[in-house]
Structure formats: C-alpha cells, structure tokens
Amino acid sequence: MSILTTCSPVSRPFPELPIEIVIQILEATAGASRSGARAISLLCTWARAIALPHLFATIVHRSQTSFSTTLSSGERTSEVQRHPSVPLRWGHFVRNLWTESSGVSGPSPTDNIFRVCPNVENLALMTWSIRSISQAVQACNANARRAGGQSSVIAEQAFLQRLTSITLITHTFRFDWHFLVGAQLQNGTQLCHNITHLHILDMRLSSFCPHNLLPNLTHLALPYLDLGNNFEQDTLRLPPGVLEHRALKMLVLTVEEEKWLTNPWYQIARYPGKDTTSPKGAFRTLVQWARERDDRVHVLLSPGRHVPSWQEWADTARGGNSLWQEAAEARARDSHSANLPDTYPKVRTR
C-alpha cells in the first residue's frame, strides 16, 4: 500500500507521484517557512513527522504561559504542568531557543526548559537563568551516571553538547558566570569552552563581558551606546581585555537604529570638515573610526527601527543572516548606512 493511501482519498492533496518526490516537496516546503511547516503538519500522520523538526526548530518563549503548552500539540491545558514527570514531546527538535523565563523566586521553570531541549545550538536567555543551565547539566550528569549505558539516557548524554551560541537578553555580572565555570558535559568538554558566539543585548547596568571565561570565543557582539563610547575620544571603550582575546576574530558593536535617529547624543558634529550632520554621514564616520582602532571591529545598526530584539533573533534563527554576516557584508559592499535617511526625523518633545 502506498503511503499516500493513508490520507483520506477525499481530501488527498497530491496526484499520483512517487512518494520520494512528495517527501522532497514536503521537506522543502516545511524548511522554507513556519507557515508551510504548520500546514504540512496538519495533512496526515506521516506528513506531520516530516514537518515537526522544522516546526519546532526555533522557539521563542516570551509569555507567562507554561513552556509545556508552547511545545505541546496546542492544547490549552498543560499535561506536563499537571504531571511534571511526563517529558515534553517535541523538545528534542529545538535547535534555537529564546526564553525569558526568570525563575528569580521559587523553582525555576527554566530548569525544565533546558532539560527537555538537549539539542539546543543557539540559546538566548536572561542572565539569571545561567544558574539553571548549571543545575540542568548537573542533573543530567547525575542521571547518566545512575543509568550507566542504558539507551534511555542517550539524550541526556548529549545534553547541550551542540550549544555554541549564547545571546544574553539582560546585562550580566561576573558572579553570574560562577555557576558555569568548570561545568563539564558528558562528552568530557566544558560547556564554556564550546561557546564560539556571544551577543549581549544590554550593558546599561554592567559593562562586564565573560569573554575571558570563553577561551574559544571567535565572534562577539556588544551594544555600542551602553559602553559609553564617544568617537570624539581617541580610544574605544570596551570591556577590559576584549581585543586581547586570542581566539576573537570579529567584534560587532551594535547600534539601535531608533536611538541613532532620535537620540541627540549622536547628532553632535564632532569632526570638522566631515559629514556628521546627517544620520547617514555620521554613521559612516563612526564605522570608519571604529575600524581604525582595530580591523576586527565592525559597527552595525541592530536591531532595526521598529524591530524588537527577539524578532530579529528569531528571523536569524529561521534562516536569515546573522548580525556577524550582516556586518561582514556591509563592510564588503560599503553599505553600512544604505538604509538610513539623509536627515534626522523630527522628534516630538513634550
């Protein structure tokens, strides 16, 4: 019996094509967009199996709704919330996870999130959730030791071994990272040693950067404005030791487009004879000034105007260019300020 016959003959959406071609079509469609993956998941059982890895590859967890509901089949009630011992069904598909669960008081729901997403490669989290990662690693290591070589703990043996990229949604302090220092995974590697990409979104309250704890860090992104930089000065203000990091290949200083266009701090001409009276010209001056300090330093407008950080992150996770790719392309094409207007917009004042 053909696999196609498992779908209802009345609603069967495909002509009589070889199943191999149908599967390729579904794979391509599911991988192209979330809406495509969602539609395919509703066709029939075998088509759903094709769509699920694409549908749950990227998860943005921002609401107060329980995480189990987010990864469930869509039911309003959470089976896992009622019975915590029941594992979430689709967590192993997750490769990119943005979570704003804090767990500041009481048991952290973040512990459960990390435990059921062992294959995460790209993680965005609040700083205070770092401790939850450490606790999850310890718990999985303990379970693996108790279970020995049983196949039931294969997922836990691979727990977070794919994780190479971290985005910190909030500012961080040195003591936050104490929990991860020395955290060892089941394959013998240290979690901190596996991180190659780090993006800090907010440094307004703390300029600490854990680059010295990440020996294999090659790509780093920091918010330019939060560091208190002033390109009238001759030096570039960065967390101590960043440019001395031996593995670092690229440092991107991000500038929120909204702030660049509306913050008067940027709108002061600091270089006589140079075009700093327009956002386009001023940004090009900033890019050149930063590169003169170190060729690894890039400046990028990110996030874009009216684009929240989580949305930009999600777009990248779902196949868009990373900010490091955007920065490299902007330098190669000399297109850093291509989308900026020639004049500053009028800002309403009270």
C-alpha positions as CSV (number, residue, x, y, z in Angstrom):
1,M,0.0,0.0,0.0
2,S,1.3,3.4,-0.9
3,I,2.0,5.9,1.9
4,L,-0.3,8.3,0.1
5,T,-3.3,6.0,0.7
6,T,-3.0,6.6,4.4
7,C,-4.5,10.1,3.8
8,S,-8.2,10.3,3.1
9,P,-9.0,9.6,-0.6
10,V,-11.5,12.5,-0.5
11,S,-9.0,15.1,0.9
12,R,-5.8,13.6,-0.6
13,P,-3.9,16.7,-1.8
14,F,-1.4,15.0,-4.1
15,P,-1.6,13.5,-7.5
16,E,-0.1,10.0,-8.1
17,L,3.5,10.9,-7.7
18,P,6.4,8.7,-6.4
19,I,6.5,9.0,-2.7
20,E,10.1,10.1,-2.8
21,I,9.2,13.2,-4.8
22,V,6.3,14.0,-2.5
23,I,8.6,13.7,0.6
24,Q,11.2,16.0,-1.1
25,I,8.4,18.6,-1.8
26,L,7.2,18.5,1.8
27,E,10.7,18.7,3.2
28,A,11.5,21.8,1.1
29,T,8.2,23.5,1.9
30,A,8.5,22.8,5.7
31,G,12.0,24.1,5.7
32,A,11.1,27.3,3.8
33,S,8.7,28.8,6.3
34,R,6.9,28.2,9.6
35,S,3.5,28.6,7.9
36,G,4.5,25.9,5.4
37,A,5.6,23.5,8.2
38,R,2.5,24.2,10.1
39,A,0.3,23.5,7.1
40,I,2.1,20.2,6.3
41,S,1.9,19.1,9.9
42,L,-1.9,19.1,9.6
43,L,-2.1,16.9,6.5
44,C,-1.7,13.4,8.0
45,T,0.4,11.5,10.4
46,W,3.4,10.7,8.1
47,A,3.4,14.3,6.8
48,R,3.4,15.6,10.3
49,A,6.5,13.6,11.1
50,I,8.3,15.4,8.3
51,A,7.1,18.9,9.4
52,L,7.8,18.7,13.2
53,P,11.6,19.1,13.1
54,H,11.1,22.3,11.1
55,L,8.1,23.5,13.1
56,F,9.8,23.3,16.4
57,A,13.4,24.1,15.4
58,T,13.1,27.6,16.7
59,I,11.1,28.5,19.8
60,V,10.5,32.0,21.2
61,H,9.2,31.7,24.8
62,R,8.2,35.2,26.0
63,S,4.7,34.9,27.6
64,Q,3.8,33.7,31.1
65,T,2.2,30.6,29.6
66,S,3.7,27.4,30.7
67,F,6.5,26.2,28.5
68,S,4.9,22.8,28.1
69,T,1.9,24.5,26.4
70,T,4.3,26.1,23.9
71,L,5.7,22.8,22.8
72,S,2.6,20.7,23.1
73,S,0.2,19.9,20.3
74,G,-1.7,23.1,21.0
75,E,-3.9,22.1,23.9
76,R,-4.9,24.8,26.3
77,T,-4.3,22.7,29.4
78,S,-0.8,21.5,30.2
79,E,-0.4,17.8,30.8
80,V,3.2,18.4,31.9
81,Q,2.2,21.1,34.4
82,R,-0.3,18.6,36.0
83,H,2.2,15.7,35.8
84,P,5.8,17.1,35.9
85,S,7.3,13.7,35.4
86,V,5.9,13.5,31.8
87,P,8.6,14.6,29.3
88,L,7.7,17.2,26.7
89,R,7.3,15.6,23.4
90,W,9.0,17.9,21.0
91,G,11.8,19.5,22.9
92,H,14.5,17.3,21.2
93,F,13.6,19.1,17.9
94,V,14.5,22.5,19.3
95,R,17.8,24.0,17.9
96,N,17.2,27.7,18.6
97,L,15.6,28.8,21.9
98,W,14.8,32.3,23.1
99,T,13.5,32.1,26.7
100,E,12.6,35.0,29.1
101,S,11.7,32.7,32.0
102,S,13.5,34.1,35.0
103,G,12.8,31.8,38.0
104,V,14.1,34.5,40.3
105,S,11.8,33.4,43.1
106,G,10.9,29.8,43.7
107,P,11.6,26.8,41.5
108,S,12.7,27.9,38.0
109,P,10.6,26.8,35.0
110,T,13.8,27.4,33.0
111,D,15.3,24.2,34.5
112,N,12.6,22.2,32.8
113,I,13.0,24.1,29.5
114,F,16.7,23.3,29.3
115,R,16.2,19.7,30.3
116,V,13.8,18.9,27.5
117,C,15.8,20.8,24.9
118,P,19.1,18.9,24.9
119,N,20.0,19.7,21.3
120,V,19.9,23.4,21.5
121,E,22.6,25.1,19.4
122,N,21.6,28.7,19.7
123,L,20.3,30.0,23.1
124,A,19.0,33.4,24.2
125,L,18.3,33.8,27.9
126,M,18.0,36.2,30.8
127,T,21.3,36.4,32.8
128,W,19.7,34.9,35.9
129,S,18.8,31.8,34.0
130,I,22.5,30.9,33.7
131,R,22.3,29.2,37.0
132,S,19.5,27.0,35.6
133,I,21.9,25.8,32.9
134,S,24.4,24.7,35.5
135,Q,21.7,22.9,37.5
136,A,20.4,21.2,34.4
137,V,23.9,20.0,33.5
138,Q,24.5,18.6,37.0
139,A,21.1,16.8,37.0
140,C,21.7,15.2,33.6
141,N,25.2,14.1,34.6
142,A,23.8,12.6,37.7
143,N,21.1,10.7,35.8
144,A,23.6,9.5,33.3
145,R,25.9,8.1,36.0
146,R,23.0,6.3,37.7
147,A,21.7,4.8,34.4
148,G,25.0,3.7,33.1
149,G,24.9,2.8,29.4
150,Q,21.1,2.4,29.1
151,S,19.7,3.7,25.8
152,S,17.1,5.7,27.8
153,V,19.7,8.3,28.7
154,I,21.2,8.8,25.3
155,A,19.6,12.3,25.1
156,E,20.9,13.3,28.4
157,Q,24.4,12.1,27.5
158,A,24.3,14.5,24.5
159,F,22.8,17.3,26.7
160,L,23.9,20.8,25.4
161,Q,26.8,19.4,23.5
162,R,25.6,21.2,20.4
163,L,25.4,24.6,22.2
164,T,27.9,27.1,20.6
165,S,26.0,30.4,20.6
166,I,24.6,32.4,23.5
167,T,22.6,35.7,23.5
168,L,22.2,37.4,26.8
169,I,19.0,39.4,26.9
170,T,19.9,41.3,30.0
171,H,23.1,42.7,31.5
172,T,25.4,40.3,33.3
173,F,27.9,40.3,36.2
174,R,31.0,38.3,36.9
175,F,29.3,36.3,39.7
176,D,26.5,35.2,37.3
177,W,29.1,33.0,35.5
178,H,30.5,31.4,38.6
179,F,27.9,28.6,38.1
180,L,29.1,27.7,34.6
181,V,32.8,27.8,35.2
182,G,34.0,24.2,35.0
183,A,30.6,22.8,34.1
184,Q,31.5,19.5,32.2
185,L,29.3,17.8,29.7
186,Q,29.0,14.0,29.2
187,N,31.5,14.0,26.3
188,G,34.2,15.5,28.6
189,T,34.1,19.0,27.2
190,Q,33.4,22.1,29.3
191,L,30.3,24.0,28.3
192,C,32.1,27.4,28.4
193,H,34.8,26.1,26.1
194,N,32.2,25.2,23.4
195,I,30.8,28.7,23.1
196,T,32.1,30.5,20.0
197,H,29.5,33.2,19.6
198,L,28.3,35.6,22.3
199,H,25.8,38.5,21.9
200,I,25.0,40.8,24.8
201,L,21.9,42.9,24.2
202,D,22.0,45.1,27.3
203,M,25.0,46.5,29.2
204,R,23.5,49.6,30.7
205,L,23.9,48.5,34.3
206,S,27.0,46.4,33.9
207,S,29.8,46.5,31.3
208,F,31.1,43.0,32.3
209,C,31.7,40.6,29.4
210,P,32.6,37.0,30.1
211,H,35.0,36.7,27.2
212,N,37.8,35.6,29.5
213,L,35.7,32.6,30.5
214,L,35.1,31.6,26.9
215,P,38.5,30.6,25.5
216,N,37.2,29.6,22.1
217,L,35.1,32.7,21.5
218,T,35.5,33.9,18.0
219,H,32.5,36.2,17.5
220,L,31.3,38.8,19.9
221,A,28.6,41.5,19.7
222,L,28.2,44.3,22.2
223,P,25.8,47.4,22.4
224,Y,27.9,50.5,21.4
225,L,25.8,53.0,23.3
226,D,25.7,51.1,26.5
227,L,29.5,51.2,26.7
228,G,29.6,54.9,26.9
229,N,31.6,55.4,23.8
230,N,32.3,58.8,22.3
231,F,34.1,58.8,19.0
232,E,35.4,62.3,19.8
233,Q,37.8,60.5,22.0
234,D,40.8,58.6,20.6
235,T,40.1,55.4,22.4
236,L,37.4,52.8,22.0
237,R,35.7,51.9,25.3
238,L,35.3,48.2,25.6
239,P,35.3,45.7,28.4
240,P,38.9,45.1,29.5
241,G,40.8,42.5,27.5
242,V,38.3,42.0,24.7
243,L,40.7,42.9,21.9
244,E,43.4,40.9,23.5
245,H,41.3,37.7,23.3
246,R,43.4,35.3,21.3
247,A,40.6,33.5,19.5
248,L,38.5,36.6,18.7
249,K,38.0,37.1,15.0
250,M,35.2,39.6,14.9
251,L,33.7,42.2,17.3
252,V,30.4,43.8,16.3
253,L,29.3,47.0,18.0
254,T,25.5,47.2,17.7
255,V,23.6,50.5,17.5
256,E,19.8,50.5,17.8
257,E,18.6,52.3,14.7
258,E,15.8,54.1,16.7
259,K,18.4,55.6,19.0
260,W,20.7,56.5,16.2
261,L,17.9,58.5,14.6
262,T,16.3,60.1,17.6
263,N,19.0,60.4,20.4
264,P,20.5,63.9,20.4
265,W,23.7,62.4,21.8
266,Y,24.6,61.1,18.3
267,Q,23.6,64.3,16.5
268,I,26.5,66.4,17.5
269,A,29.1,67.1,14.8
270,R,32.5,66.1,16.3
271,Y,34.7,66.2,13.2
272,P,35.1,69.5,11.4
273,G,35.0,69.0,7.7
274,K,33.3,65.6,7.8
275,D,29.6,64.9,7.2
276,T,28.2,64.3,10.7
277,T,25.1,66.4,10.3
278,S,23.0,63.6,8.8
279,P,22.5,60.1,10.2
280,K,23.9,58.5,7.1
281,G,27.1,60.5,7.1
282,A,27.6,60.3,10.8
283,F,27.2,56.5,10.8
284,R,29.8,56.1,8.1
285,T,32.1,58.3,10.2
286,L,31.5,56.0,13.2
287,V,32.2,52.9,11.2
288,Q,35.5,54.2,9.8
289,W,36.5,55.5,13.3
290,A,35.9,52.1,14.9
291,R,37.7,50.2,12.2
292,E,40.8,52.4,12.6
293,R,41.0,51.3,16.2
294,D,41.1,47.6,15.2
295,D,40.2,45.9,11.9
296,R,38.2,43.3,13.7
297,V,35.7,45.9,14.9
298,H,32.5,46.3,13.0
299,V,29.6,48.6,13.6
300,L,26.1,47.6,12.7
301,L,22.6,49.0,13.0
302,S,20.8,46.4,15.1
303,P,18.0,46.0,15.9
304,G,16.4,47.8,13.1
305,R,13.8,50.5,13.6
306,H,10.5,49.1,15.0
307,V,12.0,45.6,15.1
308,P,12.2,44.1,18.6
309,S,15.4,42.2,19.5
310,W,13.5,38.9,19.9
311,Q,12.1,39.2,16.4
312,E,15.5,40.0,14.8
313,W,16.9,37.0,16.7
314,A,14.1,34.7,15.5
315,D,14.4,35.8,11.9
316,T,18.1,35.0,12.0
317,A,17.4,31.6,13.7
318,R,14.9,30.8,10.9
319,G,17.4,31.2,8.1
320,G,18.2,34.9,8.0
321,N,21.7,36.4,8.0
322,S,23.3,36.6,11.5
323,L,24.5,40.0,12.6
324,W,28.1,38.9,12.0
325,Q,27.2,38.1,8.4
326,E,25.4,41.4,8.1
327,A,28.4,43.3,9.4
328,A,30.8,41.5,7.1
329,E,28.6,42.0,4.1
330,A,28.2,45.7,4.9
331,R,31.9,46.1,5.0
332,A,32.5,44.2,1.8
333,R,29.8,46.3,0.0
334,D,30.5,49.5,1.8
335,S,26.8,49.7,2.6
336,H,26.7,50.4,6.3
337,S,24.3,53.4,6.1
338,A,22.5,52.5,2.9
339,N,19.1,52.4,4.6
340,L,19.5,55.5,6.7
341,P,17.8,58.8,5.7
342,D,19.9,61.9,4.8
343,T,18.2,64.0,7.5
344,Y,17.2,63.3,11.1
345,P,13.5,62.8,11.7
346,K,11.7,65.4,13.7
347,V,11.2,64.1,17.2
348,R,8.2,65.2,19.2
349,T,9.0,66.8,22.5
350,R,6.7,67.3,25.4
